[in-house]
Amino acid sequence: MSTVSVTQIIEAPADQLWRLLVELPDRADWLSTVRAVELLTPGRLAPGTAWRETRTQPDGAAHTEEFVVVEAVPFRRLVLSSPGIGVDYRTTWTLRAVRRCGRARTAVSVRQEALPTAPYGRVLALLLGGLAARAVEGAFRRDLCDLARAARSPAAAAAA
C-alpha cells in the first residue's frame, strides 16, 4: 500500500472550506485543473454520492476519474473512493480548526491510500510508486492552494 499526505493551514473557517469541497458542480470554478464535473447521483452530498471529474494533466491531456463518497462528517472529514486499474484509491480530506491570534484558520489535510486489488497493481506500485507519489503530492498541493485562493474570494466570504 502506498500513501501520500499533504497538510496546509488555510486562513478560513472549516465550514467555509467544507462548502467549497462539497458543492460538486462548483469544483470546476475553483480547482485550476478541473475541466468538468458530471454528477452521477442526485441530491446533496452524502455517502454513496458519485461523480466524474475531468482534469487537465501536466502534459495537457485530459484524465477522467470517478469518485464515490464513503464518509462525510460535515466540517471535519470527507472520504472518497476511486477505482483504478489494479488499484483502488481512498482519499481523505480532514479539516481541523486552528486558532491563532483570534483568527479563524483551518488545517486541511488530504491523504491518499493506494490499495492494490490485483497482483499487477502491486507490481505497478513497486515500479512506478515513487514517481506516482510525487505526482499525487504535487496535485494535492495545487488543490490546497486553489482551495485557499477560493476561500479568499469575495463570493466565498459572502457565503460564509
Secondary structure by P-SEA (a helix, b strand, c coil): cbbbbbbbbbcccaaaaaaaacccccccccccccccccccccccccccccbbbbbbccccbbbbbbbbbcccccccbbbbbbbcccbbbbbbbbbbbbbcccbbbbbbbbbbbbbbccaaaaaaaaacaaaaaaaaaaaaaaaaaaaaaaaacaaaaaac
